[in-house]
Amino acid sequence: MKVVLQRVKSASVSIDGQVHGKIQRGYLLLVGVRDEDGDAEVDYLAHKISKMRIFEDENDKMNLDIHAVDGAILSISQFTLYADTKKGNRPSFTQAGKPEHANKIYEQFNNRLREDDLKVQTGTFGADMLVDLQNDGPVTIVLDTENK
């Protein structure tokens, strides 16, 4: 699995002109899944994201996790994180998980985050979505279970 985590002041996702999910302070997560991904990858990333200390404390040091700032998560499925651009100019997405499996793992991941007492909003798997965000910092971190 790959997750691009962006610390945000706000984020929202719209589908067909309607807001589907919206958060204030927290994380926008772009989530990519491979066919090889399962429970171990879900647990690793959910734990890492839940405990990551990237919000400033009273001394302006990144020392607080999302729980400490009462933050929320907007989680968006994004198979394009597994784009292969080595050949030609048109990306290949053969490394991305098959939709049925990827959706199952994506939902499992979001539920695992909720089990850690996190507020999680989502897009719709496979939908054409418009994502708006106000990146805070900017702070953007790439998490990849292949590089634990």
C-alpha positions in Angstrom: 0.0 0.0 0.0 1.0 3.6 -0.6 -0.5 6.6 1.2 0.3 10.2 0.5 -0.5 12.1 3.7 -1.1 15.8 3.6 -1.5 17.8 6.7 -4.4 20.2 6.0 -6.3 23.1 7.5 -9.3 21.9 5.5 -10.2 19.4 2.8 -13.3 18.3 0.9 -14.3 15.9 -1.8 -17.2 16.5 -4.3 -18.8 14.0 -6.6 -21.1 15.2 -9.3 -21.1 18.7 -7.8 -22.2 17.5 -4.3 -19.9 17.6 -1.3 -19.4 14.0 -0.2 -16.9 14.4 2.6 -15.4 17.5 4.4 -13.0 18.0 7.3 -11.3 20.8 9.0 -7.8 20.4 10.6 -6.3 16.9 10.0 -5.1 14.7 7.2 -6.0 14.2 3.6 -5.0 10.7 2.7 -4.5 9.5 -0.9 -4.6 5.7 -0.7 -3.3 3.2 -3.3 -3.7 -0.5 -3.0 -2.0 -3.5 -4.7 -3.3 -7.0 -5.0 -0.6 -8.2 -2.6 -1.9 -5.9 0.2 -3.8 -7.3 3.2 -4.2 -7.1 6.9 -0.5 -6.5 7.7 -0.3 -3.5 5.4 -3.6 -2.1 6.7 -2.6 -2.4 10.3 0.9 -1.0 9.8 -0.3 2.1 8.0 -3.3 2.8 10.2 -1.1 2.6 13.3 1.6 4.7 11.7 -0.9 7.4 10.7 -2.7 7.4 14.0 0.6 7.9 15.9 2.5 10.2 13.5 3.5 13.4 15.3 3.4 16.2 12.7 1.3 18.9 14.4 3.1 21.7 16.2 3.2 21.9 20.0 3.4 25.1 22.0 7.1 25.5 21.0 6.3 25.2 17.3 7.9 21.7 17.2 6.2 18.9 15.3 5.4 16.9 18.4 1.6 16.3 18.4 -0.4 13.5 16.8 -3.8 13.9 15.2 -5.6 12.9 18.4 -4.0 15.7 20.4 -5.3 18.3 18.0 -8.8 16.7 17.6 -8.1 16.3 13.9 -10.0 14.4 11.3 -9.2 12.4 8.1 -10.4 12.6 4.6 -9.4 9.4 2.9 -9.5 9.2 -0.9 -8.8 6.0 -3.0 -6.2 6.7 -5.7 -5.0 3.9 -7.9 -2.8 6.3 -9.8 -0.3 6.1 -7.0 0.8 2.9 -8.7 1.4 4.5 -12.1 4.4 3.0 -13.9 6.0 5.7 -16.1 9.1 3.8 -17.2 8.0 3.2 -20.8 6.6 5.9 -23.0 4.5 8.8 -22.0 1.3 7.1 -21.1 1.3 5.6 -17.6 0.5 2.0 -17.0 -1.5 1.0 -13.9 -0.9 -2.8 -13.9 0.6 -2.6 -10.4 -2.6 -1.2 -9.0 -4.9 -3.6 -7.3 -7.9 -5.1 -9.0 -11.0 -2.9 -8.1 -12.8 -5.5 -6.0 -9.7 -6.3 -3.9 -8.6 -2.6 -3.7 -12.0 -1.5 -2.5 -12.1 -4.1 0.2 -8.6 -3.1 1.5 -9.5 0.6 1.2 -12.6 0.1 3.3 -10.7 -2.1 5.8 -8.1 0.6 6.1 -10.7 3.3 6.8 -12.4 1.1 9.4 -9.1 0.4 11.1 -8.5 4.2 11.4 -12.0 4.5 12.9 -11.1 1.8 15.4 -8.3 4.1 16.6 -11.0 6.7 17.5 -10.3 8.8 14.4 -13.0 10.7 12.5 -12.8 9.5 8.9 -14.7 10.9 5.9 -14.2 9.3 2.5 -14.7 9.7 -1.2 -16.4 7.0 -3.2 -14.2 4.2 -4.5 -13.9 4.4 -8.3 -15.8 7.7 -8.6 -14.6 10.8 -10.5 -13.9 13.1 -7.6 -12.9 16.7 -7.2 -10.7 17.2 -4.1 -10.1 20.6 -2.6 -7.5 21.1 0.2 -5.6 23.7 2.0 -2.2 22.1 2.7 -0.9 23.2 6.1 2.9 23.8 6.1 2.9 22.4 3.5 3.5 19.0 5.1 3.3 16.0 2.7 4.6 12.6 3.6 4.6 9.5 1.5 4.1 6.2 3.3 4.8 2.9 1.4 4.6 -0.5 3.0 7.3 -1.7 0.7 9.7 0.7 2.4 8.9 0.0 6.1 
